[in-house]
Amino acid sequence: MTSSADVRSDVEAVAPPGARGSGVVVAGLTVSLGGRTVLDDVSLRVAPGGLTAVVGPSGCGKSTLLRVLGGLPVAGTEVVGGEVEVPLAQDGRPDVAWMPQGDSLLPWRRTLGNVALGAQVGGASRRDAAAAARGLLGRFGLAGFERSWPHELSGGMRQRAALARTVLAGRRVLLLDEPFGALDPLTRRDMNGWLAAHRAQGVLGDGAAVVLVTHDVDEAVALADHVVVLSSRPGRVVARVEVGALGRDAARRVVLASLG
């Protein structure tokens, strides 16, 4: 069985100095794009080790929120008001790792090389990164596929490899932007079940604050501690749901009712 200590040891071996320990705070964030308000007075907090899902209609600003958190706003985006607190890396940039909707695996790298890239980007040597990646592959269900090319992996396996790469970056904040959105419904359900079961065993590392953007309510309540519901554009917070306090079924009903 995977323990959080096992994952922590692999990640900490290659993590940049100072990684882990700080959460995310967004207070009254208002963002415009091309002169039009995209997000309006949005607030949320994600504690270290916590996972908050953000759901809402298409175009409500969910991905814009992630881009602001990651310091990667699209051209024309302006933060009009509010505050965002995200831990900073030594280079002064947000200490975040981003996982987009597609797996973004490099076709010329085998599974081990793709996963190890997360640590190499953070400054780890190729040798240390590869050693840490080997330690994670088994915990992500990829043992025995170290030398497989991306096209030889199933969709779910590619997404697990991409998630392992994100975790191995050793950042204090993980931003997951519809990470399973490109999968077929059955594979997506399997991935949600796998991550829900393994998160308790520390598969996302120890102490990272995780923000998950999704349009799938079932995914949100299955994976998150808290769910923040945004309205249609401009995105405003219309509900905050604590999944553990309500239970998944009740939380799902509240989220669906909030979405209208």
C-alpha positions as CSV (number, residue, x, y, z in Angstrom):
1,M,0.0,0.0,0.0
2,T,1.2,3.5,-0.9
3,S,1.8,5.8,2.0
4,S,2.1,9.5,2.0
5,A,5.6,9.1,3.4
6,D,6.6,7.0,0.4
7,V,5.4,9.7,-2.0
8,R,6.8,12.5,0.1
9,S,10.3,10.9,0.1
10,D,10.3,10.6,-3.7
11,V,9.1,14.2,-4.3
12,E,11.3,15.8,-1.6
13,A,14.4,14.2,-3.1
14,V,14.0,16.4,-6.1
15,A,11.8,19.2,-5.0
16,P,13.1,22.8,-5.1
17,P,14.2,24.2,-1.8
18,G,11.3,25.6,0.3
19,A,8.6,23.5,-1.4
20,R,5.5,22.5,0.4
21,G,3.6,24.1,3.3
22,S,1.7,27.1,2.0
23,G,-1.9,27.2,0.7
24,V,-3.8,29.5,-1.6
25,V,-5.9,32.5,-0.7
26,V,-8.1,34.4,-3.2
27,A,-10.0,37.4,-1.8
28,G,-12.4,39.5,-3.8
29,L,-10.7,38.7,-7.1
30,T,-12.2,40.6,-10.0
31,V,-10.7,40.0,-13.5
32,S,-11.5,41.5,-16.9
33,L,-10.6,40.3,-20.3
34,G,-10.8,42.8,-23.2
35,G,-12.7,45.2,-21.0
36,R,-15.4,42.7,-20.0
37,T,-15.6,41.3,-16.5
38,V,-14.8,37.6,-16.4
39,L,-14.6,37.0,-12.7
40,D,-16.4,39.1,-10.1
41,D,-15.5,39.3,-6.4
42,V,-14.3,35.6,-6.2
43,S,-12.9,34.4,-2.9
44,L,-11.6,31.0,-1.9
45,R,-9.1,29.4,0.3
46,V,-7.2,26.1,-0.1
47,A,-5.2,24.9,2.9
48,P,-2.0,22.9,2.4
49,G,-3.0,19.3,1.7
50,G,-6.5,20.4,0.7
51,L,-8.3,19.9,-2.6
52,T,-10.9,22.4,-3.8
53,A,-12.9,21.9,-6.9
54,V,-14.2,24.9,-8.9
55,V,-17.3,24.1,-11.1
56,G,-19.5,26.3,-13.2
57,P,-20.9,26.8,-16.7
58,S,-18.6,26.9,-19.7
59,G,-17.1,30.3,-20.1
60,C,-17.6,31.4,-16.5
61,G,-13.9,32.0,-15.9
62,K,-12.7,28.8,-14.3
63,S,-9.6,28.4,-16.4
64,T,-9.0,32.2,-16.1
65,L,-8.9,31.7,-12.3
66,L,-6.2,29.0,-12.7
67,R,-4.2,31.2,-15.0
68,V,-4.2,34.0,-12.5
69,L,-3.1,31.7,-9.8
70,G,-0.4,30.3,-12.0
71,G,0.8,33.7,-13.1
72,L,-0.1,32.8,-16.7
73,P,-2.9,35.2,-17.7
74,V,-3.9,35.3,-21.4
75,A,-3.2,38.5,-23.3
76,G,-5.7,41.3,-22.4
77,T,-6.4,39.9,-18.9
78,E,-6.4,42.5,-16.2
79,V,-6.8,42.0,-12.4
80,V,-9.2,44.8,-11.5
81,G,-9.5,44.2,-7.8
82,G,-8.9,41.8,-5.0
83,E,-5.9,39.8,-3.7
84,V,-4.3,36.5,-4.6
85,E,-1.8,34.8,-2.3
86,V,0.1,31.9,-3.8
87,P,3.5,30.7,-2.4
88,L,6.5,31.8,-4.5
89,A,9.4,29.8,-5.7
90,Q,13.0,31.0,-5.3
91,D,12.8,32.7,-8.6
92,G,9.9,34.8,-7.5
93,R,7.4,33.1,-9.7
94,P,4.2,31.3,-8.3
95,D,5.3,27.9,-6.9
96,V,2.7,26.0,-8.9
97,A,2.6,23.0,-11.2
98,W,0.0,23.0,-13.9
99,M,-1.8,19.9,-15.4
100,P,-3.9,20.8,-18.5
101,Q,-6.8,18.9,-20.0
102,G,-4.7,16.9,-22.4
103,D,-1.9,14.7,-21.1
104,S,0.8,16.8,-23.0
105,L,3.2,13.9,-22.9
106,L,6.2,14.4,-25.2
107,P,6.0,11.7,-27.9
108,W,9.8,11.4,-28.1
109,R,10.1,10.5,-24.4
110,R,9.3,7.2,-22.9
111,T,7.1,7.0,-19.8
112,L,10.0,7.3,-17.4
113,G,11.4,10.3,-19.2
114,N,8.1,12.1,-19.3
115,V,7.5,11.7,-15.6
116,A,11.0,12.6,-14.7
117,L,10.6,15.9,-16.7
118,G,8.6,17.3,-13.8
119,A,11.6,17.2,-11.6
120,Q,14.1,18.2,-14.3
121,V,12.2,21.4,-15.0
122,G,12.6,22.2,-11.3
123,G,16.4,21.8,-11.5
124,A,17.0,18.2,-10.5
125,S,19.7,16.3,-12.3
126,R,18.6,13.8,-15.0
127,R,19.8,11.0,-12.8
128,D,18.0,12.1,-9.6
129,A,14.9,12.9,-11.6
130,A,14.8,9.4,-13.1
131,A,15.3,7.8,-9.7
132,A,12.4,9.8,-8.2
133,A,10.2,9.0,-11.2
134,R,10.8,5.3,-10.8
135,G,9.7,5.5,-7.3
136,L,6.3,7.1,-8.4
137,L,5.5,4.9,-11.4
138,G,4.4,1.9,-9.3
139,R,2.2,4.1,-7.1
140,F,0.5,5.5,-10.3
141,G,-0.1,2.1,-11.7
142,L,2.6,2.4,-14.3
143,A,5.2,-0.2,-13.1
144,G,6.5,-2.2,-16.0
145,F,5.7,0.6,-18.5
146,E,8.9,2.7,-17.9
147,R,10.1,2.2,-21.5
148,S,6.7,2.5,-23.2
149,W,6.1,5.4,-25.6
150,P,3.0,7.6,-25.0
151,H,1.2,6.1,-28.0
152,E,1.6,2.6,-26.4
153,L,-0.3,3.7,-23.3
154,S,-4.1,3.8,-22.8
155,G,-5.8,7.1,-22.2
156,G,-6.0,6.6,-18.5
157,M,-2.4,5.5,-18.2
158,R,-1.2,8.6,-20.1
159,Q,-3.2,10.8,-17.7
160,R,-1.7,9.0,-14.7
161,A,1.7,9.6,-16.2
162,A,0.9,13.3,-16.7
163,L,-0.4,13.6,-13.1
164,A,2.8,11.9,-11.8
165,R,4.9,14.4,-13.7
166,T,2.9,17.2,-12.1
167,V,3.3,15.8,-8.6
168,L,7.0,15.2,-9.1
169,A,7.6,18.9,-9.8
170,G,7.4,19.2,-6.0
171,R,5.5,22.5,-6.0
172,R,3.3,23.8,-3.2
173,V,0.3,24.3,-5.4
174,L,-1.1,21.9,-8.0
175,L,-3.5,23.4,-10.6
176,L,-5.5,20.7,-12.4
177,D,-7.5,22.1,-15.4
178,E,-10.1,19.6,-16.5
179,P,-7.3,16.9,-16.2
180,F,-9.6,14.0,-17.2
181,G,-11.8,16.0,-19.6
182,A,-10.3,14.5,-22.8
183,L,-11.1,10.9,-21.6
184,D,-14.1,8.8,-22.6
185,P,-16.8,8.6,-19.9
186,L,-15.8,5.1,-18.7
187,T,-12.1,5.8,-18.5
188,R,-12.8,9.2,-16.8
189,R,-15.0,7.4,-14.1
190,D,-12.2,4.9,-13.6
191,M,-9.6,7.7,-13.2
192,N,-11.9,9.5,-10.6
193,G,-12.2,6.3,-8.6
194,W,-8.5,5.6,-8.8
195,L,-7.6,9.1,-7.7
196,A,-10.2,9.3,-4.9
197,A,-8.9,6.0,-3.5
198,H,-5.2,6.8,-3.8
199,R,-5.4,10.4,-2.6
200,A,-5.9,9.2,0.9
201,Q,-2.7,7.2,0.5
202,G,-0.7,10.4,-0.4
203,V,-0.5,9.9,-4.2
204,L,-0.6,13.7,-4.6
205,G,2.3,14.1,-2.3
206,D,2.2,15.7,1.2
207,G,1.1,19.2,1.8
208,A,0.3,20.5,-1.7
209,A,-2.7,22.7,-2.1
210,V,-4.7,21.5,-5.1
211,V,-7.2,23.4,-7.2
212,L,-9.2,21.3,-9.6
213,V,-11.3,22.9,-12.3
214,T,-14.0,20.7,-13.7
215,H,-17.5,20.9,-15.3
216,D,-18.3,17.4,-13.9
217,V,-20.2,17.6,-10.6
218,D,-19.7,13.9,-9.8
219,E,-15.9,14.3,-10.3
220,A,-15.9,17.4,-8.1
221,V,-17.7,15.8,-5.1
222,A,-15.7,12.5,-5.5
223,L,-12.3,14.2,-5.3
224,A,-12.6,17.5,-3.4
225,D,-12.9,18.5,0.2
226,H,-14.7,21.7,-0.8
227,V,-16.5,22.7,-4.0
228,V,-16.8,26.3,-5.1
229,V,-19.6,26.9,-7.6
230,L,-19.4,29.8,-10.0
231,S,-22.3,31.5,-11.9
232,S,-22.3,32.1,-15.6
233,R,-20.1,35.0,-16.8
234,P,-19.1,37.1,-15.0
235,G,-18.2,34.3,-12.7
236,R,-19.4,34.9,-9.1
237,V,-19.3,32.5,-6.2
238,V,-22.9,31.2,-5.7
239,A,-22.1,28.4,-3.3
240,R,-19.4,26.9,-1.2
241,V,-19.9,23.2,-0.4
242,E,-18.0,21.2,2.3
243,V,-18.2,17.7,0.9
244,G,-17.1,15.9,4.1
245,A,-19.7,17.7,6.3
246,L,-22.6,16.9,4.0
247,G,-21.6,13.6,2.4
248,R,-21.2,13.1,-1.3
249,D,-24.8,12.6,-2.2
250,A,-26.0,15.7,-0.3
251,A,-23.1,17.7,-1.6
252,R,-23.9,16.7,-5.2
253,R,-27.5,17.8,-4.8
254,V,-26.4,21.2,-3.4
255,V,-23.9,21.8,-6.2
256,L,-26.5,20.8,-8.9
257,A,-29.1,23.1,-7.3
258,S,-26.6,25.9,-7.2
259,L,-25.8,25.5,-10.9
260,G,-29.5,25.8,-11.6
